[in-house]
């Protein structure tokens, strides 16, 4: 129910109605999320500082109502493309505390030996959003209009508030004053001097620019082939199934195998999905959507887990905020270049092949990561917890 899930997965459902009412092109509509991610990049460092200082719960309690307000404002648009972009940027500022940076901080600080699986379970919520939002928002927009579609998103964003208010998300649980054990970690300056950080960041940006570039276009891509909006939305929702499977399976595997050996096959599988969609058309669309979803699900798990395992938790909020913000920026740029390529060629064929090539390159980059994490191996975790227990 965070800003990236609600706006990213629903944007394609608004495309037809916004084009019909205002005449905006697909590239113009899909570029709106770019401004959200620019805002997220700008506020990434302050958000990380707030997370490390005040904890996830306080940050989320302030941000959730702010996100709802931005959605309500979007429902009041009067046709200005500039205002459309400004409001998407505002959603990024007000809703920054609803991103996975907040919730993965809570999970990473409380789970150690099975951290990958814990993160995978927590992040399946994004998969549910990918599966449900295209169907839900398409139905709402078709029956009640796009304005009510944004009001629906505002209501959905508020569903997270009671869980944040009554949940025990911070490292120090309220009431008993007992600190929850956190592993040591690198300082910010040490992370920026680390070769591993730059390899991880390059791989994340490469992959983030590929699969997510297709997701907002899946609905119009399928309707262009003659499928009905309902059938196209059903196929697009299969991405959400893949996201859930990817998050759970990858999280489980990352607890047991080196990250490069888990990430590389996932990216290769997604490349096959993109290529088959380009060459096989609608016949391969459900399988391709599933494979792309599996990869997209793996990405968020990888970022959260690898930031915690390679760099520790001392400055996790800051480091993860930077990496995830740049990843989200790459995610937002992807739909723009895919939309522009469609506007110039009238087809998604070339874009699908480019995405397949980028995923293949990303698979190679992730092979360069260290096999053993510094802060997240079972041996390191067990020793640290044992030391904390006997101290």
TITI-959984 format. One record per residue (C-alpha): x, y, z; residue number from 1; residue in three letters. Coordinates in steps of 0.001 Angstrom, whole numbers, plus 500000, padded with zeros to 6 digits. Example, Ala and Ser with C-alpha at 12.3 -4.5 7.8 and 13.67 -1.06 7.14 Angstrom:
BEGIN
+--------+--------+--------+-----+------+
|     xx |     yy |     zz | seq | type |
+--------+--------+--------+-----+------+
| 512300 | 495500 | 507800 |   1 |  ALA |
| 513670 | 498940 | 507140 |   2 |  SER |
+--------+--------+--------+-----+------+
This chain:
BEGIN
+--------+--------+--------+-----+------+
|     xx |     yy |     zz | seq | type |
+--------+--------+--------+-----+------+
| 500000 | 500000 | 500000 |   1 |  UNK |
| 503000 | 502287 | 499546 |   2 |  UNK |
| 503533 | 505026 | 496998 |   3 |  UNK |
| 505588 | 502995 | 494534 |   4 |  UNK |
| 503180 | 500040 | 494502 |   5 |  UNK |
| 499973 | 502064 | 494247 |   6 |  UNK |
| 501123 | 504447 | 491523 |   7 |  UNK |
| 503393 | 502149 | 489518 |   8 |  UNK |
| 501063 | 499165 | 489179 |   9 |  UNK |
| 497938 | 501251 | 488563 |  10 |  UNK |
| 499313 | 503778 | 486062 |  11 |  UNK |
| 498552 | 501606 | 483033 |  12 |  UNK |
| 494917 | 501358 | 484118 |  13 |  UNK |
| 494540 | 505149 | 483906 |  14 |  UNK |
| 496247 | 505496 | 480508 |  15 |  UNK |
| 493199 | 504994 | 478278 |  16 |  UNK |
| 490878 | 507254 | 480264 |  17 |  UNK |
| 493439 | 510057 | 480597 |  18 |  UNK |
| 494252 | 509881 | 476880 |  19 |  UNK |
| 490568 | 510001 | 475977 |  20 |  UNK |
| 489807 | 512997 | 478226 |  21 |  UNK |
| 492985 | 515060 | 477851 |  22 |  UNK |
| 494659 | 513701 | 474718 |  23 |  UNK |
| 497925 | 512858 | 476485 |  24 |  UNK |
| 500203 | 510313 | 474788 |  25 |  UNK |
| 501352 | 507088 | 476417 |  26 |  UNK |
| 504855 | 508473 | 476827 |  27 |  UNK |
| 503501 | 511562 | 478606 |  28 |  UNK |
| 501301 | 509518 | 480939 |  29 |  UNK |
| 503943 | 506906 | 481737 |  30 |  UNK |
| 506508 | 509652 | 482429 |  31 |  UNK |
| 504484 | 510826 | 485436 |  32 |  UNK |
| 505975 | 508147 | 487673 |  33 |  UNK |
| 509419 | 509474 | 486765 |  34 |  UNK |
| 508667 | 512605 | 488783 |  35 |  UNK |
| 507638 | 510470 | 491743 |  36 |  UNK |
| 510983 | 508724 | 491676 |  37 |  UNK |
| 512911 | 511970 | 491269 |  38 |  UNK |
| 511278 | 513090 | 494499 |  39 |  UNK |
| 512176 | 509772 | 496147 |  40 |  UNK |
| 515809 | 510207 | 495091 |  41 |  UNK |
| 515909 | 513745 | 496494 |  42 |  UNK |
| 514463 | 512711 | 499859 |  43 |  UNK |
| 516349 | 509382 | 500063 |  44 |  UNK |
| 519184 | 510657 | 502260 |  45 |  UNK |
| 516934 | 512592 | 504697 |  46 |  UNK |
| 514564 | 509615 | 504843 |  47 |  UNK |
| 517433 | 507252 | 505666 |  48 |  UNK |
| 518631 | 509590 | 508410 |  49 |  UNK |
| 515125 | 509736 | 509897 |  50 |  UNK |
| 514813 | 505946 | 509766 |  51 |  UNK |
| 518151 | 505392 | 511489 |  52 |  UNK |
| 517356 | 508027 | 514130 |  53 |  UNK |
| 513623 | 507649 | 514834 |  54 |  UNK |
| 512745 | 504180 | 513522 |  55 |  UNK |
| 510285 | 502966 | 510884 |  56 |  UNK |
| 507067 | 503350 | 512891 |  57 |  UNK |
| 507173 | 507114 | 513417 |  58 |  UNK |
| 508217 | 507770 | 509838 |  59 |  UNK |
| 505395 | 505643 | 508405 |  60 |  UNK |
| 502732 | 507149 | 510680 |  61 |  UNK |
| 503482 | 510608 | 509289 |  62 |  UNK |
| 503856 | 509536 | 505666 |  63 |  UNK |
| 500746 | 507372 | 505183 |  64 |  UNK |
| 498230 | 510242 | 505591 |  65 |  UNK |
| 500422 | 512408 | 503360 |  66 |  UNK |
| 500257 | 509808 | 500600 |  67 |  UNK |
| 496456 | 509642 | 500871 |  68 |  UNK |
| 496228 | 513420 | 500522 |  69 |  UNK |
| 498321 | 513356 | 497324 |  70 |  UNK |
| 496002 | 510726 | 495800 |  71 |  UNK |
| 492956 | 512861 | 496595 |  72 |  UNK |
| 494609 | 515832 | 494878 |  73 |  UNK |
| 495265 | 513701 | 491779 |  74 |  UNK |
| 491548 | 512959 | 491554 |  75 |  UNK |
| 490892 | 516707 | 491152 |  76 |  UNK |
| 492982 | 517226 | 487988 |  77 |  UNK |
| 491592 | 519642 | 485417 |  78 |  UNK |
| 493711 | 518792 | 482375 |  79 |  UNK |
| 497123 | 520329 | 483099 |  80 |  UNK |
| 499924 | 517904 | 482240 |  81 |  UNK |
| 502307 | 520005 | 484327 |  82 |  UNK |
| 500067 | 519722 | 487384 |  83 |  UNK |
| 499802 | 515966 | 486762 |  84 |  UNK |
| 503591 | 515705 | 486978 |  85 |  UNK |
| 503780 | 518006 | 490019 |  86 |  UNK |
| 501226 | 515921 | 491928 |  87 |  UNK |
| 503094 | 512693 | 491157 |  88 |  UNK |
| 506238 | 514392 | 492484 |  89 |  UNK |
| 504346 | 515482 | 495597 |  90 |  UNK |
| 503236 | 511879 | 496149 |  91 |  UNK |
| 506910 | 510897 | 496194 |  92 |  UNK |
| 507726 | 513482 | 498870 |  93 |  UNK |
| 504716 | 512892 | 501107 |  94 |  UNK |
| 504713 | 509126 | 500591 |  95 |  UNK |
| 508455 | 508479 | 500918 |  96 |  UNK |
| 507893 | 506906 | 504332 |  97 |  UNK |
| 505622 | 504246 | 502821 |  98 |  UNK |
| 508288 | 502641 | 500628 |  99 |  UNK |
| 509973 | 499320 | 501314 | 100 |  UNK |
| 512940 | 501182 | 502844 | 101 |  UNK |
| 510810 | 501615 | 505956 | 102 |  UNK |
| 509457 | 498092 | 506231 | 103 |  UNK |
| 512672 | 496272 | 505295 | 104 |  UNK |
| 514470 | 498263 | 508008 | 105 |  UNK |
| 512038 | 496749 | 510520 | 106 |  UNK |
| 512430 | 493208 | 509144 | 107 |  UNK |
| 516220 | 493350 | 508837 | 108 |  UNK |
| 516559 | 494475 | 512456 | 109 |  UNK |
| 514459 | 491590 | 513817 | 110 |  UNK |
| 515365 | 488599 | 511606 | 111 |  UNK |
| 518839 | 487184 | 511102 | 112 |  UNK |
| 519379 | 483521 | 510189 | 113 |  UNK |
| 516240 | 483403 | 508009 | 114 |  UNK |
| 516406 | 487024 | 506935 | 115 |  UNK |
| 515937 | 486250 | 503245 | 116 |  UNK |
| 512712 | 484329 | 503802 | 117 |  UNK |
| 511420 | 486979 | 506226 | 118 |  UNK |
| 512030 | 489719 | 503672 | 119 |  UNK |
| 510457 | 487602 | 500941 | 120 |  UNK |
| 507288 | 487130 | 502981 | 121 |  UNK |
| 507128 | 490823 | 503896 | 122 |  UNK |
| 507639 | 491986 | 500331 | 123 |  UNK |
| 504987 | 489715 | 498828 | 124 |  UNK |
| 502623 | 492595 | 499539 | 125 |  UNK |
| 504044 | 494283 | 496453 | 126 |  UNK |
| 503232 | 491130 | 494501 | 127 |  UNK |
| 499661 | 491247 | 495743 | 128 |  UNK |
| 499498 | 494857 | 494538 | 129 |  UNK |
| 500807 | 493834 | 491104 | 130 |  UNK |
| 498205 | 491072 | 490918 | 131 |  UNK |
| 495183 | 492960 | 492260 | 132 |  UNK |
| 495634 | 496615 | 491255 | 133 |  UNK |
| 495372 | 496196 | 487446 | 134 |  UNK |
| 492085 | 494311 | 487859 | 135 |  UNK |
| 490689 | 496544 | 490601 | 136 |  UNK |
| 491643 | 499936 | 489166 | 137 |  UNK |
| 490665 | 498955 | 485599 | 138 |  UNK |
| 487232 | 497926 | 486883 | 139 |  UNK |
| 486835 | 501119 | 488930 | 140 |  UNK |
| 487963 | 503397 | 486091 | 141 |  UNK |
| 485685 | 501618 | 483604 | 142 |  UNK |
| 482621 | 501880 | 485833 | 143 |  UNK |
| 483130 | 505097 | 487804 | 144 |  UNK |
| 485838 | 507049 | 485964 | 145 |  UNK |
| 489494 | 507813 | 486553 | 146 |  UNK |
| 488815 | 510370 | 489291 | 147 |  UNK |
| 487207 | 507739 | 491488 | 148 |  UNK |
| 490159 | 505498 | 490593 | 149 |  UNK |
| 492552 | 507887 | 492365 | 150 |  UNK |
| 490162 | 508183 | 495321 | 151 |  UNK |
| 490232 | 504383 | 495535 | 152 |  UNK |
| 494035 | 504502 | 495730 | 153 |  UNK |
| 493762 | 507065 | 498542 | 154 |  UNK |
| 491548 | 504692 | 500504 | 155 |  UNK |
| 493880 | 501765 | 499892 | 156 |  UNK |
| 496889 | 503735 | 501139 | 157 |  UNK |
| 495198 | 504237 | 504518 | 158 |  UNK |
| 494743 | 500493 | 505071 | 159 |  UNK |
| 498353 | 500238 | 506259 | 160 |  UNK |
| 497916 | 502783 | 509061 | 161 |  UNK |
| 496481 | 500510 | 511803 | 162 |  UNK |
| 499235 | 497937 | 511228 | 163 |  UNK |
| 501876 | 500634 | 511603 | 164 |  UNK |
| 500193 | 502207 | 514628 | 165 |  UNK |
| 499819 | 498967 | 516588 | 166 |  UNK |
| 502737 | 496988 | 515147 | 167 |  UNK |
| 506118 | 496607 | 516876 | 168 |  UNK |
| 508303 | 497778 | 514003 | 169 |  UNK |
| 511178 | 499511 | 515742 | 170 |  UNK |
| 514406 | 497939 | 517013 | 171 |  UNK |
| 513406 | 498777 | 520585 | 172 |  UNK |
| 509903 | 497380 | 521207 | 173 |  UNK |
| 507576 | 499761 | 523009 | 174 |  UNK |
| 506885 | 498901 | 526623 | 175 |  UNK |
| 509614 | 496542 | 527758 | 176 |  UNK |
| 512659 | 498618 | 526855 | 177 |  UNK |
| 514597 | 495538 | 525723 | 178 |  UNK |
| 516798 | 496303 | 522713 | 179 |  UNK |
| 516429 | 494029 | 519738 | 180 |  UNK |
| 519845 | 492788 | 518627 | 181 |  UNK |
| 521254 | 494454 | 515523 | 182 |  UNK |
| 524432 | 493474 | 513732 | 183 |  UNK |
| 527296 | 495872 | 513302 | 184 |  UNK |
| 527923 | 497366 | 509904 | 185 |  UNK |
| 529942 | 499659 | 507698 | 186 |  UNK |
| 529841 | 503417 | 508015 | 187 |  UNK |
| 528555 | 505455 | 505094 | 188 |  UNK |
| 532042 | 506383 | 503942 | 189 |  UNK |
| 533169 | 502743 | 504073 | 190 |  UNK |
| 530235 | 501667 | 501916 | 191 |  UNK |
| 530972 | 504270 | 499257 | 192 |  UNK |
| 534590 | 503055 | 499102 | 193 |  UNK |
| 533467 | 499451 | 498684 | 194 |  UNK |
| 533782 | 497790 | 495263 | 195 |  UNK |
| 530844 | 495570 | 496172 | 196 |  UNK |
| 528583 | 498598 | 496584 | 197 |  UNK |
| 529272 | 499886 | 493072 | 198 |  UNK |
| 528859 | 496438 | 491490 | 199 |  UNK |
| 525543 | 496020 | 493302 | 200 |  UNK |
| 524381 | 499502 | 492334 | 201 |  UNK |
| 525300 | 499031 | 488652 | 202 |  UNK |
| 523523 | 495683 | 488477 | 203 |  UNK |
| 520456 | 497068 | 490241 | 204 |  UNK |
| 520230 | 500034 | 487866 | 205 |  UNK |
| 520656 | 497824 | 484816 | 206 |  UNK |
| 517949 | 495393 | 485834 | 207 |  UNK |
| 515725 | 498155 | 487210 | 208 |  UNK |
| 515689 | 499802 | 483805 | 209 |  UNK |
| 514525 | 496637 | 482075 | 210 |  UNK |
| 511666 | 494522 | 483480 | 211 |  UNK |
| 509811 | 497395 | 485210 | 212 |  UNK |
| 509896 | 499279 | 481897 | 213 |  UNK |
| 507373 | 496808 | 480507 | 214 |  UNK |
| 504952 | 496506 | 483420 | 215 |  UNK |
| 502940 | 499744 | 482947 | 216 |  UNK |
| 502729 | 498934 | 479228 | 217 |  UNK |
| 501486 | 495362 | 479613 | 218 |  UNK |
| 497819 | 496350 | 479563 | 219 |  UNK |
| 497961 | 498578 | 476453 | 220 |  UNK |
| 500457 | 496164 | 474862 | 221 |  UNK |
| 497934 | 493334 | 475109 | 222 |  UNK |
| 494882 | 495389 | 474141 | 223 |  UNK |
| 496741 | 496523 | 471004 | 224 |  UNK |
| 496701 | 492892 | 469874 | 225 |  UNK |
| 492905 | 492804 | 470013 | 226 |  UNK |
| 492358 | 491428 | 473510 | 227 |  UNK |
| 489562 | 492941 | 475589 | 228 |  UNK |
| 490564 | 495190 | 478523 | 229 |  UNK |
| 489308 | 492558 | 480986 | 230 |  UNK |
| 491305 | 489734 | 479387 | 231 |  UNK |
| 494395 | 491941 | 479113 | 232 |  UNK |
| 494075 | 492946 | 482783 | 233 |  UNK |
| 493782 | 489286 | 483785 | 234 |  UNK |
| 496987 | 488412 | 481930 | 235 |  UNK |
| 498771 | 491487 | 483320 | 236 |  UNK |
| 497771 | 490455 | 486833 | 237 |  UNK |
| 499772 | 487238 | 486360 | 238 |  UNK |
| 502812 | 489473 | 486915 | 239 |  UNK |
| 501678 | 489755 | 490514 | 240 |  UNK |
| 501647 | 485959 | 490868 | 241 |  UNK |
| 505213 | 485906 | 489579 | 242 |  UNK |
| 506240 | 488672 | 491979 | 243 |  UNK |
| 504917 | 486678 | 494944 | 244 |  UNK |
| 506635 | 483478 | 493787 | 245 |  UNK |
| 509851 | 485358 | 493092 | 246 |  UNK |
| 509915 | 487020 | 496510 | 247 |  UNK |
| 509251 | 483849 | 498483 | 248 |  UNK |
| 511519 | 481556 | 496468 | 249 |  UNK |
| 514395 | 484017 | 496166 | 250 |  UNK |
| 514267 | 484919 | 499847 | 251 |  UNK |
| 514400 | 481237 | 500783 | 252 |  UNK |
| 517244 | 480521 | 498354 | 253 |  UNK |
| 519292 | 483542 | 499433 | 254 |  UNK |
| 519447 | 482114 | 502969 | 255 |  UNK |
| 521125 | 479002 | 501554 | 256 |  UNK |
| 523111 | 479889 | 498415 | 257 |  UNK |
| 525434 | 482723 | 497332 | 258 |  UNK |
| 523483 | 485686 | 495983 | 259 |  UNK |
| 525096 | 485686 | 492508 | 260 |  UNK |
| 524004 | 482065 | 491952 | 261 |  UNK |
| 520426 | 482995 | 492831 | 262 |  UNK |
| 520176 | 486313 | 490985 | 263 |  UNK |
| 521725 | 485310 | 487676 | 264 |  UNK |
| 519261 | 482504 | 486828 | 265 |  UNK |
| 516348 | 484785 | 487715 | 266 |  UNK |
| 517495 | 487463 | 485303 | 267 |  UNK |
| 518124 | 484937 | 482545 | 268 |  UNK |
| 514614 | 483536 | 483029 | 269 |  UNK |
| 513145 | 487036 | 482732 | 270 |  UNK |
| 515162 | 487637 | 479552 | 271 |  UNK |
| 513594 | 484515 | 478090 | 272 |  UNK |
| 510160 | 485850 | 479086 | 273 |  UNK |
| 510710 | 489181 | 477329 | 274 |  UNK |
| 512101 | 487531 | 474190 | 275 |  UNK |
| 509228 | 485034 | 474029 | 276 |  UNK |
| 506696 | 487862 | 474313 | 277 |  UNK |
| 508383 | 489623 | 471397 | 278 |  UNK |
| 508523 | 486495 | 469241 | 279 |  UNK |
| 505481 | 484540 | 470415 | 280 |  UNK |
| 502871 | 487296 | 470769 | 281 |  UNK |
| 499745 | 486819 | 472878 | 282 |  UNK |
| 500106 | 483027 | 472826 | 283 |  UNK |
| 503081 | 483280 | 475193 | 284 |  UNK |
| 501792 | 486328 | 477115 | 285 |  UNK |
| 500675 | 484539 | 480336 | 286 |  UNK |
| 503965 | 482643 | 480686 | 287 |  UNK |
| 505991 | 485738 | 479822 | 288 |  UNK |
| 504082 | 487817 | 482372 | 289 |  UNK |
| 504789 | 485172 | 485015 | 290 |  UNK |
| 508522 | 485066 | 484237 | 291 |  UNK |
| 508813 | 488860 | 484245 | 292 |  UNK |
| 506978 | 488991 | 487562 | 293 |  UNK |
| 509349 | 486444 | 489115 | 294 |  UNK |
| 512308 | 488648 | 488180 | 295 |  UNK |
| 510674 | 491833 | 489405 | 296 |  UNK |
| 509878 | 490092 | 492673 | 297 |  UNK |
| 513488 | 488998 | 493046 | 298 |  UNK |
| 514846 | 492520 | 492615 | 299 |  UNK |
| 513346 | 494028 | 495779 | 300 |  UNK |
| 514416 | 491012 | 497863 | 301 |  UNK |
| 517945 | 491240 | 496517 | 302 |  UNK |
| 518340 | 494935 | 497276 | 303 |  UNK |
| 517072 | 494657 | 500839 | 304 |  UNK |
| 518934 | 491476 | 501699 | 305 |  UNK |
| 522227 | 492351 | 500046 | 306 |  UNK |
| 522354 | 495819 | 501606 | 307 |  UNK |
| 521916 | 494209 | 505020 | 308 |  UNK |
| 524242 | 491268 | 504390 | 309 |  UNK |
| 527093 | 493060 | 502613 | 310 |  UNK |
| 527049 | 496352 | 504554 | 311 |  UNK |
| 525334 | 495582 | 507886 | 312 |  UNK |
| 522673 | 497591 | 509689 | 313 |  UNK |
| 524608 | 500503 | 511184 | 314 |  UNK |
| 523656 | 502840 | 508321 | 315 |  UNK |
| 521085 | 500566 | 506654 | 316 |  UNK |
| 518374 | 503213 | 506340 | 317 |  UNK |
| 520724 | 505595 | 504558 | 318 |  UNK |
| 522377 | 503028 | 502262 | 319 |  UNK |
| 519196 | 501187 | 501342 | 320 |  UNK |
| 517436 | 504514 | 500829 | 321 |  UNK |
| 520088 | 505579 | 498295 | 322 |  UNK |
| 520168 | 502261 | 496410 | 323 |  UNK |
| 516408 | 501832 | 496382 | 324 |  UNK |
| 515805 | 505442 | 495345 | 325 |  UNK |
| 518165 | 505084 | 492365 | 326 |  UNK |
| 516578 | 501720 | 491558 | 327 |  UNK |
| 513151 | 503379 | 491594 | 328 |  UNK |
| 514498 | 506154 | 489372 | 329 |  UNK |
| 515626 | 503515 | 486887 | 330 |  UNK |
| 512204 | 501881 | 487188 | 331 |  UNK |
| 510500 | 505174 | 486338 | 332 |  UNK |
| 512751 | 505924 | 483350 | 333 |  UNK |
| 512068 | 502525 | 481801 | 334 |  UNK |
| 508394 | 503071 | 480924 | 335 |  UNK |
| 509286 | 506438 | 479378 | 336 |  UNK |
| 511757 | 505039 | 476856 | 337 |  UNK |
| 509472 | 502100 | 476093 | 338 |  UNK |
| 506558 | 504496 | 475536 | 339 |  UNK |
| 508684 | 506771 | 473355 | 340 |  UNK |
| 509905 | 503779 | 471329 | 341 |  UNK |
| 506294 | 502681 | 470831 | 342 |  UNK |
| 505243 | 506191 | 469778 | 343 |  UNK |
| 507991 | 506252 | 467145 | 344 |  UNK |
| 507647 | 502681 | 465814 | 345 |  UNK |
| 504049 | 501751 | 466628 | 346 |  UNK |
| 505191 | 498474 | 468180 | 347 |  UNK |
| 506657 | 497042 | 471389 | 348 |  UNK |
| 508740 | 494430 | 469552 | 349 |  UNK |
| 512054 | 496288 | 469657 | 350 |  UNK |
| 511596 | 497332 | 473280 | 351 |  UNK |
| 511049 | 493713 | 474338 | 352 |  UNK |
| 514275 | 492605 | 472682 | 353 |  UNK |
| 516220 | 495475 | 474302 | 354 |  UNK |
| 514868 | 494479 | 477715 | 355 |  UNK |
| 515987 | 490881 | 477112 | 356 |  UNK |
| 519508 | 492105 | 476289 | 357 |  UNK |
| 519658 | 494345 | 479399 | 358 |  UNK |
| 518594 | 491470 | 481641 | 359 |  UNK |
| 521296 | 489254 | 480195 | 360 |  UNK |
| 523890 | 491941 | 480892 | 361 |  UNK |
| 522573 | 492340 | 484447 | 362 |  UNK |
| 522972 | 488612 | 485033 | 363 |  UNK |
| 526656 | 488894 | 484130 | 364 |  UNK |
| 527188 | 491886 | 486451 | 365 |  UNK |
| 525689 | 490092 | 489464 | 366 |  UNK |
| 528130 | 487222 | 488974 | 367 |  UNK |
| 530889 | 489647 | 490047 | 368 |  UNK |
| 529447 | 490050 | 493569 | 369 |  UNK |
| 531263 | 488326 | 496479 | 370 |  UNK |
| 530111 | 484790 | 497186 | 371 |  UNK |
| 530096 | 485272 | 500982 | 372 |  UNK |
| 528382 | 488262 | 502613 | 373 |  UNK |
| 530281 | 490022 | 505387 | 374 |  UNK |
| 527394 | 490537 | 507801 | 375 |  UNK |
| 524716 | 488070 | 506777 | 376 |  UNK |
| 526187 | 484562 | 506732 | 377 |  UNK |
| 524732 | 482039 | 509188 | 378 |  UNK |
| 528077 | 481708 | 510962 | 379 |  UNK |
| 528457 | 485468 | 511465 | 380 |  UNK |
| 524856 | 485838 | 512614 | 381 |  UNK |
| 525024 | 482910 | 515051 | 382 |  UNK |
| 528245 | 484191 | 516632 | 383 |  UNK |
| 526880 | 487725 | 517004 | 384 |  UNK |
| 523620 | 486594 | 518552 | 385 |  UNK |
| 525450 | 484212 | 520901 | 386 |  UNK |
| 527760 | 487015 | 521997 | 387 |  UNK |
| 524823 | 489346 | 522612 | 388 |  UNK |
| 522987 | 486683 | 524606 | 389 |  UNK |
| 525901 | 485892 | 526934 | 390 |  UNK |
| 526963 | 489507 | 527425 | 391 |  UNK |
+--------+--------+--------+-----+------+
